[in-house]
Amino acid sequence: MLFNNKVNTSEVIVLNDYYLKWVDRNKNMLLVFVLLSTLVSQSIFAQDNELIVEVNHINESKGVIYVALYDSDKDYLKKASFSLSTKAIQGNIQLVFKDLPSGEYAVSAIHDANENKELDKNFFGIPTEGFGFLDGVMGMFGPPTFDKVKIVLSGGMRKIEVPLKYF
């Protein structure tokens, strides 16, 4: 027989009493241990990447500027992993992404002048609103590839530029 189903209740009470006394004597030490464990786990898993995106050459103070980060080629220009927006101001603006996980991100921006939440295009598919990619990289016939506009974040702060282009 592997287990004895009979339990001596006096042994359980003694063990329980011993445990409670031990916890009572060491509660301060246990509290310090729990707090230190929490702090260490937060510092290990903290995302300390900050990305400052400067959007340049905004042609008018009308509409909204959207900046999107894509963490995979599959989602590039389809589904942003992270995005920020702000009211358009002629000239240059900065948007700050905080607590980003380390990794690779493609960067794009649009100036949604009519605030319909999309990049408007003409009959030929050419954008009629401002758009841009990391460091002004452009594709030959269409947007540049994910690999051409990606950055790598691996801790710390980084500042990049996305100049807008208008047709």
Backbone as JSON, one array per atom type, in Angstrom:
{
  "sequence": "MLFNNKVNTSEVIVLNDYYLKWVDRNKNMLLVFVLLSTLVSQSIFAQDNELIVEVNHINESKGVIYVALYDSDKDYLKKASFSLSTKAIQGNIQLVFKDLPSGEYAVSAIHDANENKELDKNFFGIPTEGFGFLDGVMGMFGPPTFDKVKIVLSGGMRKIEVPLKYF",
  "N": [[0.84, -1.17, 0.0], [0.66, 2.13, -0.99], [-0.07, 4.58, 0.18], [-0.93, 5.65, 3.38], [-4.02, 5.93, 4.64], [-4.81, 6.77, 7.08], [-4.73, 9.44, 9.26], [-2.9, 11.07, 11.67], [-4.22, 13.24, 13.77], [-3.11, 14.76, 15.8], [-0.45, 15.05, 15.03], [-0.77, 16.65, 12.75], [-1.8, 18.99, 13.89], [0.36, 19.77, 15.47], [2.31, 20.21, 13.47], [1.03, 22.24, 12.0], [0.84, 24.22, 13.99], [3.59, 24.66, 14.44], [4.31, 25.66, 11.88], [2.77, 28.05, 11.78], [3.91, 29.47, 13.93], [6.52, 29.74, 12.96], [6.08, 31.33, 10.64], [5.07, 33.61, 11.89], [7.32, 34.46, 13.37], [9.05, 35.05, 11.29], [7.88, 36.9, 9.6], [8.58, 39.51, 8.79], [10.92, 39.08, 7.36], [9.88, 37.46, 5.32], [8.17, 39.29, 4.08], [10.03, 41.17, 3.08], [11.37, 39.48, 1.3], [9.3, 38.89, -0.56], [8.78, 41.47, -1.56], [11.31, 42.13, -2.69], [11.48, 40.09, -4.62], [9.38, 40.83, -6.3], [10.26, 43.36, -7.23], [12.63, 42.62, -8.58], [11.61, 40.92, -10.57], [10.06, 42.75, -11.99], [12.04, 44.47, -12.97], [13.49, 42.75, -14.6], [11.63, 42.04, -16.56], [10.85, 44.45, -17.53], [10.11, 46.81, -20.08], [12.25, 48.76, -21.54], [12.56, 50.35, -23.77], [12.5, 53.28, -25.6], [11.14, 55.17, -28.16], [11.59, 57.88, -30.17], [9.88, 59.53, -32.58], [10.36, 61.7, -35.12], [8.39, 63.53, -37.15], [8.68, 65.01, -40.2], [8.36, 67.87, -42.45], [5.6, 68.52, -42.61], [2.89, 69.73, -44.33], [0.71, 71.4, -43.73], [-1.39, 72.76, -41.1], [-3.62, 71.0, -40.53], [-5.87, 68.38, -39.93], [-4.76, 65.06, -38.95], [-1.79, 63.48, -37.72], [-0.54, 60.3, -38.13], [1.45, 57.75, -36.76], [2.86, 54.63, -37.27], [3.98, 51.47, -36.06], [5.28, 48.42, -37.11], [5.66, 45.04, -36.38], [6.24, 42.83, -37.9], [6.84, 41.4, -41.14], [4.64, 40.24, -42.27], [2.42, 41.64, -41.21], [2.96, 44.19, -42.01], [2.06, 47.4, -43.01], [-0.57, 46.66, -42.85], [-1.63, 45.84, -40.33], [-0.98, 47.57, -37.55], [1.4, 47.21, -34.94], [1.93, 48.95, -32.9], [0.76, 52.27, -32.43], [0.57, 55.83, -32.73], [-1.0, 59.04, -32.55], [-1.48, 62.5, -33.44], [-2.58, 65.92, -33.47], [-2.19, 67.6, -36.53], [0.49, 69.8, -37.2], [1.89, 72.4, -38.96], [5.1, 71.92, -40.29], [7.35, 70.37, -38.2], [6.91, 67.58, -35.99], [7.03, 65.67, -32.91], [6.56, 62.35, -31.83], [6.3, 60.12, -29.13], [7.06, 56.87, -28.37], [6.72, 54.78, -25.68], [8.05, 52.29, -23.46], [8.38, 50.09, -25.23], [8.56, 46.74, -26.42], [11.64, 44.97, -26.94], [12.93, 44.48, -30.24], [12.34, 44.15, -33.83], [11.12, 46.75, -35.9], [9.12, 48.13, -38.44], [8.61, 51.41, -39.75], [6.13, 53.82, -40.35], [4.36, 56.76, -41.51], [1.47, 58.86, -41.78], [-0.25, 61.73, -43.07], [-3.24, 62.52, -42.34], [-5.22, 64.47, -43.68], [-7.96, 65.01, -44.07], [-9.09, 63.66, -42.0], [-10.24, 61.03, -42.13], [-9.23, 58.67, -41.3], [-7.64, 57.12, -42.99], [-5.25, 56.63, -45.65], [-5.73, 58.56, -48.29], [-6.12, 58.0, -51.82], [-5.56, 58.58, -55.33], [-7.18, 57.87, -58.52], [-5.24, 56.32, -59.79], [-3.98, 55.1, -57.72], [-2.12, 56.58, -56.39], [-0.99, 58.27, -53.54], [-2.93, 60.92, -52.15], [-2.59, 62.32, -49.92], [-0.21, 63.29, -47.37], [2.58, 61.12, -46.75], [5.01, 58.89, -45.32], [8.14, 57.17, -44.67], [10.6, 55.51, -42.62], [13.47, 57.47, -42.41], [12.94, 58.64, -44.89], [12.89, 56.74, -46.88], [11.84, 55.35, -49.94], [9.76, 53.33, -52.05], [10.16, 51.82, -55.31], [7.93, 51.41, -57.13], [5.48, 51.81, -55.41], [5.12, 51.14, -51.85], [8.11, 50.98, -49.75], [9.94, 47.97, -48.86], [9.46, 45.96, -45.88], [11.96, 45.29, -44.69], [13.57, 47.41, -45.56], [12.75, 49.61, -44.14], [12.96, 49.12, -41.48], [13.78, 49.2, -37.99], [15.91, 48.34, -35.23], [15.26, 47.7, -31.93], [16.79, 47.5, -28.83], [16.91, 48.14, -26.17], [17.0, 51.1, -24.26], [16.99, 54.54, -25.46], [15.94, 55.87, -28.59], [16.1, 57.98, -31.43], [14.4, 58.81, -34.38], [13.79, 59.83, -37.82], [11.03, 60.68, -39.89], [10.36, 61.83, -42.82], [7.7, 63.47, -44.47], [6.06, 62.97, -47.62], [4.49, 64.58, -50.3], [2.27, 64.44, -53.06]],
  "CA": [[0.0, 0.0, 0.0], [1.51, 3.3, -1.12], [-0.46, 5.66, 1.07], [-1.67, 5.3, 4.58], [-5.14, 6.86, 4.69], [-5.04, 7.2, 8.46], [-3.97, 10.63, 9.59], [-2.85, 11.35, 13.09], [-4.57, 14.66, 13.88], [-2.2, 15.46, 16.71], [0.73, 15.42, 14.24], [-1.18, 17.76, 11.89], [-1.9, 20.18, 14.72], [1.72, 20.17, 15.84], [2.94, 20.78, 12.27], [0.36, 23.51, 11.7], [1.27, 25.17, 15.02], [4.98, 24.97, 14.14], [4.31, 26.51, 10.69], [2.25, 29.38, 12.15], [4.93, 30.16, 14.75], [7.64, 30.1, 12.07], [5.63, 32.46, 9.82], [4.97, 34.77, 12.77], [8.69, 34.9, 13.69], [9.78, 35.45, 10.09], [7.01, 37.64, 8.69], [9.29, 40.65, 8.2], [11.83, 38.53, 6.35], [9.05, 37.03, 4.2], [7.71, 40.5, 3.4], [11.17, 41.68, 2.32], [11.59, 38.55, 0.19], [8.24, 39.09, -1.56], [9.01, 42.77, -2.21], [12.49, 42.03, -3.55], [11.12, 39.25, -5.78], [8.54, 41.65, -7.18], [11.1, 44.37, -7.87], [13.54, 41.96, -9.51], [10.86, 40.45, -11.74], [9.68, 43.91, -12.78], [13.2, 45.01, -13.69], [13.87, 41.79, -15.64], [10.65, 42.03, -17.63], [10.5, 45.82, -17.93], [10.43, 47.19, -21.45], [12.85, 50.07, -21.36], [12.8, 50.97, -25.06], [11.75, 54.49, -25.92], [11.39, 55.56, -29.54], [11.1, 59.21, -30.52], [9.72, 59.63, -34.03], [10.16, 63.07, -35.58], [7.76, 63.59, -38.47], [9.12, 66.27, -40.82], [7.78, 68.38, -43.7], [4.13, 68.55, -42.59], [2.64, 70.9, -45.18], [-0.33, 72.29, -43.22], [-1.92, 72.48, -39.76], [-4.98, 70.52, -40.74], [-5.94, 66.93, -39.88], [-4.08, 64.26, -37.93], [-0.6, 62.72, -38.1], [-0.5, 58.94, -37.57], [2.71, 57.02, -36.89], [2.61, 53.22, -36.99], [5.1, 50.54, -35.97], [4.89, 47.06, -37.5], [6.71, 44.14, -35.89], [6.48, 41.69, -38.8], [6.61, 41.62, -42.57], [3.28, 39.76, -42.56], [1.46, 42.68, -40.83], [3.45, 45.49, -42.5], [1.08, 48.27, -43.67], [-1.92, 46.09, -42.71], [-2.05, 45.89, -38.93], [0.09, 48.13, -36.74], [1.63, 46.66, -33.61], [1.81, 50.12, -32.03], [0.53, 53.49, -33.19], [0.28, 57.08, -32.03], [-1.5, 60.1, -33.43], [-1.56, 63.84, -32.86], [-3.07, 66.94, -34.39], [-1.15, 68.06, -37.46], [1.01, 71.17, -37.08], [2.81, 72.62, -40.08], [6.52, 71.85, -39.92], [7.82, 69.1, -37.63], [6.39, 67.19, -34.67], [7.61, 64.45, -32.35], [5.7, 61.43, -31.08], [7.18, 59.28, -28.32], [6.6, 55.54, -27.99], [7.4, 54.38, -24.46], [7.92, 50.9, -22.99], [8.26, 49.15, -26.35], [9.37, 45.53, -26.32], [12.78, 44.89, -27.86], [12.62, 43.77, -31.48], [12.42, 44.88, -35.11], [9.89, 47.48, -36.25], [9.07, 49.01, -39.61], [8.0, 52.66, -39.31], [5.48, 54.63, -41.39], [3.54, 57.86, -41.02], [0.6, 59.51, -42.77], [-0.92, 62.98, -42.7], [-4.66, 62.34, -42.69], [-5.71, 65.85, -43.7], [-9.43, 65.08, -43.96], [-9.43, 62.91, -40.79], [-11.08, 59.85, -42.37], [-8.47, 57.53, -40.75], [-6.97, 56.3, -44.02], [-4.46, 57.37, -46.63], [-6.51, 58.69, -49.53], [-5.36, 57.82, -53.06], [-6.31, 58.94, -56.55], [-7.61, 56.79, -59.41], [-4.09, 55.49, -60.14], [-3.42, 54.54, -56.5], [-1.08, 57.47, -55.85], [-1.53, 58.96, -52.36], [-3.28, 62.35, -52.26], [-2.24, 62.91, -48.62], [1.19, 63.07, -47.04], [2.97, 59.82, -46.21], [6.46, 58.76, -45.23], [8.73, 56.0, -44.04], [11.85, 55.74, -41.92], [14.55, 58.18, -43.11], [12.55, 59.06, -46.24], [13.02, 55.63, -47.85], [10.67, 55.18, -50.81], [9.8, 52.19, -52.95], [10.2, 52.19, -56.72], [6.53, 51.5, -57.54], [4.75, 51.42, -54.21], [5.86, 51.35, -50.6], [9.34, 50.2, -49.57], [9.76, 46.71, -48.14], [9.63, 45.94, -44.42], [13.38, 45.3, -44.35], [14.21, 48.7, -45.87], [12.32, 50.67, -43.22], [12.9, 48.59, -40.11], [14.79, 49.54, -36.99], [16.05, 47.33, -34.19], [15.29, 48.25, -30.58], [17.33, 46.51, -27.9], [17.11, 48.79, -24.88], [17.41, 52.5, -24.29], [16.22, 55.52, -26.22], [16.39, 56.08, -29.96], [15.34, 59.01, -32.15], [14.44, 58.61, -35.83], [13.04, 60.81, -38.59], [10.16, 60.23, -40.97], [9.9, 62.97, -43.62], [6.5, 63.2, -45.28], [6.1, 63.31, -49.04], [3.19, 64.92, -50.85], [2.23, 64.52, -54.53]],
  "C": [[0.89, 1.24, 0.0], [1.19, 4.4, -0.12], [-1.23, 5.1, 2.26], [-2.77, 6.33, 4.73], [-5.43, 7.36, 6.09], [-4.12, 8.38, 8.77], [-4.05, 10.85, 11.09], [-3.08, 12.86, 13.26], [-3.66, 15.41, 14.82], [-0.92, 15.88, 15.99], [0.42, 16.61, 13.34], [-1.24, 19.05, 12.7], [-0.52, 20.68, 15.11], [2.41, 20.82, 14.66], [2.33, 22.14, 11.93], [0.78, 24.58, 12.7], [2.71, 25.6, 14.78], [5.07, 25.94, 12.95], [3.85, 27.93, 11.03], [3.24, 30.16, 13.0], [6.1, 30.6, 13.88], [7.28, 31.31, 11.22], [5.58, 33.73, 10.67], [6.35, 35.33, 13.09], [9.39, 35.51, 12.47], [8.96, 36.31, 9.12], [7.71, 38.84, 8.06], [10.24, 40.18, 7.09], [11.04, 38.08, 5.11], [8.56, 38.23, 3.39], [8.83, 41.09, 2.54], [11.44, 40.78, 1.11], [10.56, 38.75, -0.92], [8.46, 40.41, -2.29], [10.21, 42.73, -3.15], [12.2, 41.18, -4.79], [10.3, 40.03, -6.79], [9.37, 42.67, -7.94], [12.03, 43.75, -8.91], [12.79, 41.5, -10.76], [10.41, 41.62, -12.6], [10.85, 44.46, -13.56], [13.65, 44.06, -14.81], [12.93, 41.89, -16.83], [10.25, 43.42, -18.09], [10.94, 46.08, -19.36], [10.96, 48.6, -21.4], [13.21, 50.73, -22.69], [11.89, 52.19, -25.22], [12.14, 54.9, -27.33], [10.75, 56.92, -29.79], [11.07, 59.3, -32.04], [9.45, 61.09, -34.36], [9.6, 63.02, -36.99], [8.04, 64.98, -39.03], [8.3, 66.61, -42.06], [6.25, 68.3, -43.74], [3.71, 69.85, -43.28], [1.53, 71.83, -44.69], [-0.8, 71.84, -41.84], [-3.38, 72.07, -39.85], [-4.94, 69.0, -40.69], [-5.13, 66.33, -38.75], [-2.86, 63.58, -38.53], [-0.66, 61.38, -37.37], [0.88, 58.36, -37.8], [2.43, 55.58, -36.46], [3.92, 52.44, -36.97], [4.57, 49.14, -36.26], [6.01, 46.11, -37.09], [6.93, 42.9, -36.75], [6.18, 42.08, -40.24], [5.18, 41.25, -42.94], [2.23, 40.87, -42.28], [1.81, 44.06, -41.38], [2.41, 46.19, -43.38], [-0.35, 47.71, -43.66], [-2.43, 46.27, -41.29], [-0.87, 46.35, -38.07], [0.18, 47.44, -35.39], [1.47, 47.75, -32.56], [1.55, 51.33, -32.92], [0.25, 54.65, -32.25], [-0.25, 58.08, -33.04], [-1.51, 61.42, -32.67], [-2.08, 64.79, -33.92], [-1.92, 67.44, -35.26], [-0.8, 69.52, -37.18], [2.03, 71.34, -38.19], [4.25, 72.65, -39.58], [6.89, 70.47, -39.45], [7.14, 68.84, -36.29], [7.11, 65.94, -34.2], [6.54, 63.66, -31.62], [6.64, 60.46, -30.37], [6.47, 57.98, -27.95], [7.4, 55.12, -26.77], [7.12, 52.91, -24.17], [7.67, 49.91, -24.13], [9.08, 47.89, -26.07], [10.55, 45.59, -27.3], [12.37, 44.1, -29.09], [12.8, 44.65, -32.69], [11.07, 45.51, -35.42], [10.09, 48.26, -37.54], [8.25, 50.23, -39.2], [7.39, 53.37, -40.51], [4.67, 55.73, -40.73], [2.64, 58.36, -42.15], [0.05, 60.8, -42.18], [-2.35, 62.85, -43.23], [-5.34, 63.71, -42.61], [-7.22, 65.95, -43.52], [-9.97, 64.23, -42.81], [-10.41, 61.76, -41.02], [-10.38, 58.56, -41.97], [-7.92, 56.59, -41.8], [-6.19, 57.22, -44.95], [-5.24, 57.39, -47.94], [-5.59, 58.6, -50.74], [-6.22, 58.23, -54.23], [-6.64, 57.69, -57.36], [-6.48, 55.81, -59.73], [-3.42, 54.86, -58.91], [-2.31, 55.37, -55.88], [-1.68, 58.25, -54.67], [-1.79, 60.45, -52.63], [-3.06, 63.07, -50.93], [-0.79, 62.57, -48.34], [1.44, 61.7, -46.43], [4.48, 59.76, -46.15], [6.86, 57.5, -44.49], [10.05, 56.4, -43.39], [12.9, 56.37, -42.84], [14.22, 58.55, -44.56], [12.69, 57.98, -47.29], [11.72, 55.5, -48.63], [10.86, 53.93, -51.67], [9.79, 52.68, -54.39], [8.78, 52.4, -57.27], [5.68, 50.99, -56.39], [5.61, 51.62, -52.98], [7.14, 50.54, -50.55], [9.04, 48.91, -48.79], [9.97, 46.9, -46.64], [11.1, 46.09, -44.05], [14.06, 46.63, -44.6], [13.84, 49.8, -44.89], [12.24, 50.17, -41.78], [14.05, 49.13, -39.27], [14.83, 48.4, -35.99], [16.15, 48.05, -32.85], [15.78, 47.16, -29.63], [17.66, 47.14, -26.56], [17.57, 50.22, -25.05], [16.49, 53.36, -25.14], [16.81, 55.67, -27.61], [15.49, 57.12, -30.61], [15.52, 58.76, -33.65], [13.62, 59.71, -36.5], [12.23, 60.13, -39.68], [9.69, 61.48, -41.72], [8.69, 62.59, -44.45], [6.72, 63.66, -46.71], [4.67, 63.55, -49.5], [3.29, 64.94, -52.37], [1.21, 65.54, -54.94]]
}
